Amino acid sequence: MSQETEKQILETLREIREGQREALEIMASHRALVEEQIQLSRKSVEESVSLQRVALHRQKAVTLIAVPGILACIAAIAYLVLRYF
């Protein structure tokens, strides 16, 4: 191999190495972004689950109050229908 060819090969290898370094830096920044998005997603899911639990507790409370009231209204209507018809 001539010295000119060796210089070209070395220059090409340096360019490849520099390209790989840039690719690694880009990948590292992407990874950091993905990790941040995962953390935000987990936080969002936790908040959603918490809100769903609150909604279930409220639904139970409303059910405990509403069902007896509805049954009482149905019974009163049935009583009035049977008494006057």
Residue pairs with C-beta under 8 A, 6 or more apart in sequence:
1 9
